[in-house]
Amino acid sequence: MSTATLDAAAGKTTSQSAVTPALEISQLQSWYGESHILHNVDLTVNKGEVVTLLGRNGAGRTTTLRSIMGLVGARRGSIKINGVETIAMPTYKIAHQAVGYCPEERGIFSSLSTEENLLLPPSVSKTDKGMSIEEIYDMFPNLKERRNSQGTRLSGGEQQMLAVARILRTGARLLLLDEISEGLAPVIVQTLARMITTLKAKGYTIVMVEQNFRFAAPLADRFYVMEHGQIVESFAAAELESKTQKLNELLGV
């Protein structure tokens, strides 16, 4: 191999290794009042990855997402979004790092129609205007059919689709999804699974908190397992089969 070729190969390797993660959490501690919930959480999500946080109820998974958004009482450590330190930022500035948070409670405006809910959120990205209404309706035909229906008249599954679709309108590229499959009919869960596959193909980065392991397993590139506010296990999708027994121990009731 020539010197020029070696140099080119070395340059490529350096460039690849220098890619900044979409999300990098280090030694994160979080509190609600005097309750110390997260204890030195370390977590990395690369751009374009789907990563799932697993754990029993109360393990700290939702608090991790809320900590990323600055929605806890206090937090210490480091949270970098695309290399930008956000630990001292207020929530609205964190959102403008092109982050979209879909909470478990959904937060649909019941007095507004489906389409009004979709048109409401402002852009959070300087470079990405977000999906158009037409793209949203292509992904979620149910929402197009119910575009003039008030939020109170939507089914639970339709409200969940609307909650996710709303953040896609903002231009967010890092999506934090909290239990989006919980309590939904299988046909809706399948729609959400197709959505995540589509978004991954478009280069979105997704962090999911999921209790439904069957939903999460085929979608995620990597998994983190939380227990008592700490990361106790992490592994890639290719290791899933070999981790079955360990997961049963960590996630079993």
N, C-alpha and C positions, 0 to 999 in steps of 0.2 A: 504494500500500500504506500502511495506517495505521501510526502510530508504535507502537501496541500489537503489531501484526503483525510489524513490524520487530524489536521487542524480543524477541518470542517466537522469531522465526527466529534471532536472534543468540544467544539462550539455548540453543537446540537445538544450534547449531553449537559453542558453547563446551562443552556437555555431551558431545557426541560426541568432541571433540578431547581431552577430559580423561580418557577411558577408559584405565584402567591396563592395560598388557600383562600377559598371563598369565606371560610369561617375558621378561626383559630382561637380556642379557649384555653387559657392556662391558669391553673391554681385559682379557679373561680370559687368564691364563697358568697352565699346569699342568705339574707334574713328576711323574715316577715316579723316586724316588731322585734321582740327578744328571741324569737324562735330561729335557731340557726339551722337552715335547711340543706344547703349545699356545702360540701367540704372538699375543697381543692380539686374541683372537676377539671380534667384535661380532655379536650376533644378537638379534632380537626376534621373539616369537611372540604374536600377539594372541589374545584369548579366542575359543574356538570354531574356531580355525584348525587345519588339518593342514599341517605343515611337514616337508619331507624334507631330510635332510642327505645329499648325494651326495659321492662321492669314491672314489679308489682305496683298496685295503687299505693301512692304515698312514697314512692322511691325517690322522687325529685325530678321526674322527667318534665312535667309541665312547668315546674319552677325553673328548669334550665331554659326553656323557651322564653318564659316571662323575664328571666334575667337578661337574656340576649337583647330583649326589647326595653330593658330598664323599667319593668313593671313590678319590681319587688321593693321592699322597704329599704334595703341597703345591699350593696354588692362590692366585693373586692376581688382583685386579681386582674386578669387581662382578657378582653374580648375584642379580637380584631376581625373586622369585616373587610375583605379584600385589602388587607394590610393596614387598614385605618383603625387605630385604637378608639373604641367607643365606650369604655367603662365609665367615663365621666360625662358622657353626653346625655341630654334629656331624650325622652322617647321619640319626639317628633324629628330630632336630628338623626337618630338611629334609623328611623323609617326612610329618611332621605339618603341613606346609603344603599337604596334599592332593595329594602327588606320588606317582605309581606308576611304578616302574622295572621293565621286563621285560628282563633281560639275555639276551645271546645264548645263554648256557649253560643257561637256563631255571630251574634250581634246584628241580626237583620233588623232593619227599620220597618216595623210592622205596618206603619201608616203609609209607606211608600210602595209603589208598584215594583215588580221585578226589575223593569228597565230603569226606573228611577234609582233604585239601589245600585245598579251597575254604573250609572252615570255620576253618582255622588262623589266617589273618592278622587282626590287630586293625584296628580302624577308625583312619584317619589324618585324618579330617575331623570338625570340630565340628558341621557343618551337614548333612552328607550321609552316611547310613549305608551307602551303597553298594548295588549290585544284590543282590537276593535270589537264593537258590539257584534258585528257579523262573524268574526272569528270565534267569539264566545258562544254564539248560537250554533255554530257548526259543531263545536265541541260538546255543547249541552243542548240538544234539540228540545228537551223538556222545558228549558227556560224560555225558549222562543215561543212555545205554545202558551206559556203562562206570563208573557212579557207584560201584560196589562193587569195581572192579578196582584192584589195587595199581599204583603209579606205574611199577614195572618192567615191567608188562605192557601199558602203553599204547604205541601206535605213536608215531613221531616227531611226526607231525601232531597227534595227540591230546595229546601232552605240550605242544606249542606252544599249542594252544587252552587247555589248563589253566593254563599260565603266564600267559597274558593274562587269562583269566577270574579268576584269583586276585586280581590287583590291582584288578579291577572290583568285587570284594567289599569292598574297603577304604574306599570313598568317595572315592578319588583322582579329581581332575578334570583334572589335568595328567598325561598319560601319556607316558612315554619308552620307545619300543619299538625294540629293537636287533635288526635282521635277522630279523624274525619270519617272513619267507617263505622263508628260506634252506633249500634242500635238500628242500622239501616237494612232495608231489604236487600237480598243478594243481587238483584238486578241493578240497584243503585251502586252497590259496592263494586260491581264489575265496571260500571261507567267510570267511577273514580279511579279504578286501577288503570283503565285505558287512558284516562287523562294524565296520570303520572307518567306512564310510558311515553305519551306524546310530548309532554313537557321536557322530559329527560332528553328526548331526541332533538328538541329545540335548544338544548344547552342550559336549561334551568338547573339550579342547585336546590335540592329539597332535603329538609330535615323533618322527619316524621316521628311523632310520638304515637305509638300504636299498641293497643291491647290485643288486637286481632292479628295474631302471628301468621295465620294463613293468608291474610291480605298482604302483609308486609313482606313476607319471605321471598316471593318471586320478583318483587319490585326493587329491593334494596341492593346496593353494591356492598355496603358494609353495615355492621351492627355494633352498637354499644349497649351494654347491660348496666343498669343502675340499681343500686341497693343502698338504702340509708343515706341518700344524698351523695353517693360516690360512684364513680365508674369502676366496676369490678371485673368487667370482661369486655373485650373488643375483638372482632374477627371479621374477615371478608366473607362474601357470599359463598365463595368456593369452599370455605371451611365449615359451612353450615351443618352438613351431615355428621361430621366428626364432633360437633359441639352439642349434639342433640341431648345427650345425657346430662351434660353440664347445664344446659338451658332448662331442662326439666327440674333440676334442683333449684335453680335461681328463680324460675318463674312459677313453679308449682305452688298451689295454695296449701 
